[in-house]
Amino acid sequence: MVTSVLFSPFTLRDVTLKNRVAVSPMSQYRARDGEANDWHLVHLGRFALGGAGLVFVEATAVEKDGRRTHGDLGLWSDTQIEHLSPVTRFLAREGAIPGIQLGHAGRKASERRPWHGETPVDAEDLSERSEAPWTAIAPSPVPYAEGWPEPAEMSDDDVQRVIGSFGEAARRSNEAGFKVLEVYAAHGFLIHQFLSPISNRRTDRWGGNGENRRRFAVEVARSIRRNWPDGLPLVFRLSATDWVDGGIEVDGTIETAKALAAEGVDMIDCSSGGIGGKERPHRMKIEQGFQTPFAARIREEADIATMSVGFLWDAQFCEHALATGKCDMMALARELLDDPNWPLHTATELDVDDDHDAWPVEAGWWLRKRARLLTKLGVR
């Protein structure tokens, strides 16, 4: 067998992942009143069966009004714990570490599901789906994009309440059985809105210079750490750059990563963009692994573990990025929707598993038997 970094264990605090493949959070918009159901169990369970080391549950709102859509998951109530517990039990039983991403949509709240247009919820949604709009909150009363309503500017009490809500949701995440917690501070969601000068026009202690704009993220990290066990890892997903002039640049994100590391954050999930509107910024050039250089810079200059995400599908690319120290983990999303068994197939491609030993035994013995028969017949 060949030694592979992608399929080597990785330890954060007291949690050891069996490999470096993470299933990135992917919103499904199938929850009702924030509660998980059989869809989430089956959707997420197949990734554990497919060999991923870490499986993240989708963005989960820490407040009801912090949902992006009516279909988002939530952990703003203790009653929601029992609906996520079967998911964590199954993932753990099948060898994957269960992770969850906590977030608040801020000015992106009260949005339609993608297949309904990804536009603000309005009277049509109320009449057709009995889904009413609600008022979004944000650091400043700056709409997300043209045609979007102006959000309500958060008072200091609002800010403190949301910080506390992240802490309470972290407690519930632990009670539900999650072992890794990620905070959604990217893609134009509330924490990103505080971090970016594009959306944060405040002049109080929550806005202005870089230290003030990152204060909210730092306080969220502190709140979570007070409610999340010391032995369990805390991850932040950051947009390394807004790709927009006058917005966040990588140098600023490195400083944010340093500040978060000082508060007990263990890894940065390095994404980019999303601060406003659907159109891709002209500076943003998409190609395979285009965000991996961000992970490499943050890892080196902030001295913190990083995870690369975005347009990843090639086994050799992922292996090389890890082997050359650009990042510590690789997070895949749509590639795994297309092929939930990507980790198992990749293990074969990298000569880590040549006899289906890495597969669940219930499937592996069948596939081993088929492979030997096909070889004997000369078919393959």
N, C-alpha and C positions, 0 to 999 in steps of 0.2 A: 504494500500500500504506500502511496505517496503521501508525504506530510503536507497538509494544507492549512494555511492560516485561517481561511474562511470557515473551516470545519474544526478549528481548535477551540477549546473552552475559553471563556472570558468572564472574569470576576469583577463585580462592582460591590463594594461593601461585603455583605454576607451572602450575596446571591451569585451563583455561578451558572452561566448560560452554557449549554452544550455546544453551541457554535455561534458564529458572528452574524447570523441571518436574523433580521428583525422584520416582522410584518408591520409596516407603517399603518397608523390609524387611518381608516377609510370609512367615512360617514355613509350610512346605509339609509337613513331617513325612514326607518321602519318602526321606530319606537312609538308608543302611545303614552302620553303624559310622562314622558321621560323614562318609561320602564322598558327594560329588555324583555325579549320573548324568544320563542323557539328559533326565529330567523337568526338572531345573533348567536345562539348556541351552535347552530349548524354552520353558519358563515364562518365563524371564528374557529370552530373545532376542526374544520378541514385543513387549516394551516398547521395545527399541531400534528395532525396525522401526516401532513406533507413534509415534516422534518424541520420546521423553523425553530430556532432557539428561543426567540422572544416574540410573543404575539400581543400586539397592542389593541385594546378595544378603542373604538372610534372616539372622537372628541365628545366629551361628556360634560354637560353644563353644570356649573356649580350653583346656579340660580335659575329659576324657571324662566325669568325674562332674559337670561343670558343664553338661551338657545338660539341657534341660527334659524332653525325651522321648527315647525310643529312636530317633525319626525325625529328630532334629536334625542339622544340619550341624556339622562340627567342623574345627578347624585345630590340633589338639594334636600332630600328627605330620607330618613332612616328606612322608610318603607320600600325604597328602591334597592336596598342592599340585597334583599332576598332574590330579586330577579337577576342579579349579576353573579351571585354565588355559584349557580350551576355552571356558568361559563368558566369561572376560575378553577373550579374543581376538575372539570373535564380537561382543560388545557394542561394543568399540572399533572394529572393522571397519565396523560399521553406524552409527557416529557418536555413540554414547553413551559417557559416562565410566563405567567399571565401579567400583562402590563395594561395600564389605563392612561388615557390622555384627558386631563382636566382643562376646561377652558370656559371662557365667557366671550360671547360674540360682540359685545359692545355695540357699535354703530351698525354692524352687519346683522344684528338681530332682526327678527320678524321678516324673514326672507322666505320666498317660495322654494320648494324642492327644485333640483336642477331640471327635472322633466316637466316642471310647471313654469319654468322660465328663469329661475334665479333672479327674480325681481321682487320688490317689496310686496308683502302680503297686503291685500286690499279687500274691498267689499265683495269682489267676485269670489275670492276664496271662502269668505264667510257664507255666501249663498250656495256655492257648489260643494264645499267640503266641510262646512261648519267650523272653519278655522279663521278666527278673528285676528286682526293685526294687534300689535302692542307697541308701546313707545320704547324705542331703544335709548340707551345711555352711552356716553362717550366722554373722553377727557375734555373735549371742546365741541361746540355745536357746529361741527363741520360734516356735511353729508358724505357718505361713502363714495357716491358717484352721482353723476347727473341723473336727475329723476328720482333720487332717493330722498326720503324725508330728513329734515334736520333733527339730529338726536338731541336729547336733553343733556346739558352739561352737568357732569357729576359734581355734587357738593362734596365737601370733605367727609361728611357722614356717609355719603354713598361710597366713597373710596374705601373707608374703613370697613363698611359692611361687606363689600365684595372681597376685600382681603381676608376677612373672617370666614367668608363662605368658602374660599379655597381651602382654608384650614379644616373646616368641618367636612368638606368633601374628601379631603385626604384621610381623615379619620374613618369615614365610611368606606373608602377604598380599601383600607387595611382590614376592616371588618368583613368586607366582601371577599377577601382572599387574594388581592393583588399583591405582587411582589416588586414591581417596578412602577413608578409614577412619573409620567411626563406632563409638563405644563405647556399648554399651547400658547406660545408667545410669538407667533409668526402669522403670516398670511392675512394680515389686516384684522386680526381678532383683538380683543380689548387690550391685552398687555402690549401687543405690538403698537396699538394706537397710542399708548402712553410713550413708548420708546421713540416713535418717529416724529420728527418735527413737522412732517407733512400733515399729521392729524392732531398733534398736541400743540395747541396755541396758548396754553396756560402760562400765567405769570407768577403763580404761587409755588410752593415747594414741590409740586408735582409736575412742573413744566419749566421750560427755559433751557438751561444748560444740560449737558449730557448726564451729569450726576442726578439732577432733579428728575429728568425724564425716565431714568432707570430706577428711580426710588420705588415706584409701584411694583416693578418686577422683584426687586430685592425684598420688599415687605411681604409679597406673596410667598417667596421662598421661605422667609422666616416663619410665616404663619403655617405653612405646610410642615416644615421641620418640627414645629412644636406638636404636631398631630400625627406625624408619620414616623414609624420606628427608626431608630438610629442605624439599625442593621440593613435597612432597605434603601435601594438607590433612588435618587431624585434626578430627573432629566428635564432640561428645558429645550423646547424646539424654538429656535430663533430664525428670523429672516436676516441673514448676514448682511444683505443690502436690499434697499428698496428698488434699486435699478432706476431711481429717479433723482435728478439733480435737486439738491437741497434736502434729500432724505437721508436715511441711515446708510452709512458706508461701512466696510469691513473693519476699519480701524476702531470705529465706535462700538461695533459688536464684540470685538476683542476685549474692550474695557468692560462691557456688560458681562461677558463670560467670566472675567476675573472677579467682578463684584459678586456674581452668583456663586462662584466657587467658594468664596469666603463665607457664604451662608449655608454651605453644605450641599450644593448642587454638584453632582458627580459626572455628568456628561452633557454635552451640547449636541442636539440634533440639528444639523446645519442645513437649513433650507434658505429660500430667498423670495422676495417679491410679495405681492398681494396687498399692498397698502391701500389701493383704491382703484375701483373700476375693473371691468372685465378685460380690457385691452392689454395685451402684453407690452410692457415698456420697450421702447426702441433699443435701449441698451442691453436688453436681455436676449442673449443668444443661446438657444437651447440645442444641446447635443448630449450624447451619452455621458453621464456622470458630470454634467456641467457645474454642479455644486460641490463636487469633491475638493476642488482647490480651496474653498472656504473652510471645509473641515480640516484640511491640512494646516492652513494658517492659524486657525483658532487653536488647534491642538498644540502647535509649537509655541505660539506667542502667549497664549493664556494658560498653558500648562494644565490642560484638562482633557479628559477623554472626549472623543467626538464620534458622531455617527453621520455617515454620508447618506443622502437621500436624493431621489429625483432622477428619472430617466436611467435607471440601472436595470440591466437584463443579462449582460454578458458575464459568464463565470470567470473568464480570464481577466477581464477588467476589474471585477470585484476582488479577485485574489491578488492582483498586482497592487491595487490601492492599499490593501491591508498589509501586504508584505513589505511595501516601501514606506510604511509608517504615515500614510496620509490620513488615516482614520483608524478607529478601533472596531467599528461595526458598520454593516451595510443594511439599510432599510429599503425594502421594496414594497410596492403597493400594486399598481395595475398589472405588473408582470405576474404577480401571485394570484390576482383575480383570474388571469388567463390560464395560469398553470399553478394550482395550489401545491403541486408536487415539485415545484422548481428546486427546492433544496435537495430533494432526493435525486432528481435527475442530474443536478449539478455535482453532487457527490460522485456520481458515476463518471461524469465528464472529466472531473479532476482526479480520477483514479483513487478516490478515497473509499469507494464501495463498488466492488465488481461482481457481487453475488446477491444483491438485494438484502444484505444483512442489516442495512440501516432502516429498512421499511418496517412498519408495524408487522409483527409476525403473522397476523391474520392475512395480510396481503403478500408479504415477502415470500412465503413458502409457495404460494400459487405462481408468482412471477418467476421464481427460481426454477420451478418445475417446467414452466412454459419455455423459459430461455434455454434450458438444457434440451428439451424436445426439439425446438427450432434449430438448435445447433446440430443435433443428431441428424435431422432431416435435411440439413444444408440450406434451410430457408434463410437463415441469418448467420 
